Amino acid sequence: METESNLPQESGVGAFNKYVGFIQQIELVGVWLRSARVTNSTGGITFYRAEVSIEDSATWKDIEEGFQVFHKYTAVFTNGKKKLGRIEAEFVTDYMSDEPMDDECFDIFKTNNLPLNTWPYFREYVSNTTGRMQWLPFTLPTRKFLSTPTIANPSSEEE
């Protein structure tokens, strides 16, 4: 089980409110596979005790009416010191946004919101791909995120 939080708690309420406002106005309009690479170093041998390590990286760019994020995952499968295989996949997410993305906001976004949109696709891709490698389908764990809850301001609801 993985638990993460990267919300701007130390930057103050202003930074947190800016981020919350930004997230509330974006809309995910597409998720697509940009590239993939698979290496099976063992053939059709199934390993019951395979270990997997996951790395990811993300970048973004502005597009008309929003922004686009490139999120690359790499899963490396080992059994002890023996490398069994590697699965890489890069997903692109397209977002509509009235407000521009910036680097400060993206640093928070890539840890808190982006994986919620791309991780299920990578999990499915790994499970399907390991089955096609003639391994037992490998199910990656879910990712869990902790965030600071927001409290509605009662005075703003009355206006």
Secondary structure, 3 states (H helix, E strand, C coil): CEEECCCCCCCCHHHHHHHHHHHHHCEEEEEEEEEEEEEECCCCCCCCCCEEEEEEEEEEEEECCEEEEEEEEEEEEEECCEEEEEEEEEEEEEEECCCCCCHHHHHHHHHHCHHHHHHHHHHHHHHHHHHHCCCCCCCCCCEEECCCCCCCCHHHHHC
